[in-house]
Amino acid sequence: MCALGVFGTAAASGAAHADGAGDTCAGGPIAPQDVQGGGLLALGASATGHGGGSCPADTKDVVRGGLAANGAIAVIIHGTTINGGFSVQGGGGFDDCTKNLPGAPFPPFSNVEDSRINGGASISGLTTCWIGIIRVHVNGGMTVDDNTLGDTDAIEIGLNVIHGGLACSGNRLDPAVPPDLDPTHHAGNGAPTNFFDGFGPNPNTVTGRETGQCVGL
């Protein structure tokens, strides 16, 4: 596990545990204070936090017991297997993409890339710059709903394999942000899209139903 402590940290279920296998970052229990309210959690993320720590892009971390982030400012998961389900509920910091997080060289965002989730995934109620779910293998379905974004390209959902349904609703662009209406950009303007910065499509494989804003992804 690589926890990049920008504000102290990003809540995991009490049973959550990261083994840290294959990386240079320490493994161990993920305590509630490591993911709860007003912090940043990064597992296997190729990013550098306030303290100067970093992890390789694919650390082969395994989280056992599920991972639930509640009110976190940012959650970044790369190259990680999560057994027991994954959810991000509320938080997200703010949706002004021109403003960086204090002590960090980037605005708030949450994403999961190049990972496997066993037990389903849910991202709901965030107010943030950008959300990305890319090249993730999900067993149990995925729900993405009621998020407010500051990036016209968000929410990017592409190249995933989802064994279950993909349900999306209530996601929107902050009304203060002008929408990108250039059809060549394929901007989602708050709704999920499988175009990445205008390039695509990058279709998902979904064995169940696609509903709401995610129909056709």
N, C-alpha and C positions, 0 to 999 in steps of 0.2 A: 504494500500500500504506500502511496505517496500522497501525503496530506500537505498541500501547499498553504501555509497559514497566512493568508492576507489579513484577516481580521481575527485571528485566533483560530477559527476553523469553520467548516460548512455544517438528521438524527438517524441514526441507524437503529434497527431493532436491537434489543438487548443481546440477541444471539449472534449478531453479525461479527464476522471475523475475517480478516484478510491475511492470507498466508505469505504474501510477499515473494512468492516463488519466482525465480528467474530475473529478478531485478536487483538494483542496488539500494532500494529503499526498504525501510524496515516494515515487516509484517506485524500482525498482532491484532488484538481486539479493537473493533471500532466502537468507541464509547459514545453515548449520546452527545457529550459535549464536543465530539469531533465533527458532528454534522448538523447540529441544531442551531436554528435561529441566528442569522446574521454572519455566517461564515462561508468558507469555500472548501470543498472537498475535491481532491483530484486523485483518481486511481489510475496509475499507469499513464498519466498524461505527459506528453512531451511539451511541458510548459515550465516556466520558472516563476516562482512565487516571490512574495515580499522578502522572505528570508534567504533567497538565493538558491533554494533547493530545486532539483529537477529530477525527472524520471524519463527513461526511454519511452519511445512511442508505444511499444508492445512489451509489457512487463510480464505477461502471463500470470498476473495476479488472479487469485480465486477468492471470492467473498462467499462465505458460508453463512446461512441464516437470513439472507435477504438484506436489502439496503433500502431504507426509507428516509429521504431528506425532507425535513419539514421547515419551511421558512428560510432555507439556505439562500445566500446571495448567488452562489454559482456552484454547479456540480459538473465535473468534467471526468468522464470515464473513457479511457482508451485501452484497448487490448486486454480486457478483463473479463473473467467469467463470474457471473453472479448467480448463485444458487439460492432460490427462495423468494424470488421476485424483486422488482425494482420500482420505486415510486419517488417522484419529486412533487411535493405539494406546497403551493404557496411560495412566497419569497420572490427571488429573482433580482433583488436590488432595485434597479430602475431601468427605464427603457430608452434613455438618452444615449444613443450610440456614439455621440461625440465626446462623451465624458467617461474617462477611465475610472476604474475602481481605485480607491485610495491605496497608494503603494504598489499599484500594478500597472503594467503597460497596455491594458486592454479594458474595454467596457464589460459589464456583466453579461454572461451568457451561460447556457447549460447545454451540454451535448454528450452523446454516447456514440463512439465510433469503434469499429473493428473489435466488437465484443460479443459475448454470448450471455443471454439472460434466460434462465430457467425458472418459470413461475409467473411470467407475465410482466408487463411494464405499463406504467402510468405516469404522465407528466401533466399536471393540472394546476391552474390558478397562478401561474408565474407572471410577473411584470418584468421584462428583461429585454435586452437588445436582440438576442438571436437564440434560436433553439435548433439543434441539428441532431438527427438520428440517422446514422449512415453506416452501412455495411455491418449491421447487427443481426445476429441470429436469435430470434425470440421464440421460446416455447411457452405458449399460454396466452397469446394475444396482446394487443397494445391499444391504449387509449390516450389520446392527446386532446385536452379540452380546456376551454376558458382561459387561454393564455393571451396576454397583451404584449405585442412586440414593437420595437422601434426600428427594425430593419425591414425594408420592403421585401427582401429575399427570404425572410423567415416565414414559415417554419420549413426547414429542408428535411424531408424524409425520403431517402432513396437507397437503392441497392441492398435493402434488407430482405431477410427471409423470415417470415412470420408464420408460425404454425398456430393459427387461430385467427381471430378477426382483427381488423384495423378500424377503430372508431374515432372520429374527430368531429368536434363541434364547438361553437362559441369562441374560436380563436380569431383574433382581430389585430389589425394595425392600430397603433395609438392614433386617435383622431387628429392629434396635432402634427403628425408626420404626413407630408404630402405623398400620396400613392404614386408608384411608378406605373404609368399607363402605356409605356412603350411595349408593344406586343412582342418585339424581338427579345426583350429581357426576360419574359416569362416569369415575372415577379409574382410571388404569392400574395403580397400586400397583407400579410397577417395570416392568411389561410395556408395550410400545408401545401408544399409543392415538391415535385421530384426533379426540379431543375436546380442546379448548383451554380449560383451567380450567373444565371442565364444559360448555362450549358446543360444539355440533356435532350430528351428525358432520361432519367436514371430509375427505371421501374423497379418496384418491389415485387417479391413473390409472396403472395398472401393466400393461405389455404382456406381461410374462413371468409366472412363477408367484409367488404369495405363499405363503410357507412359514413353519412354526413359529408364533411369537407374532404374526406380521404377517398371518396369514390374515384376510381380511375388511376390511383397512384401505383 
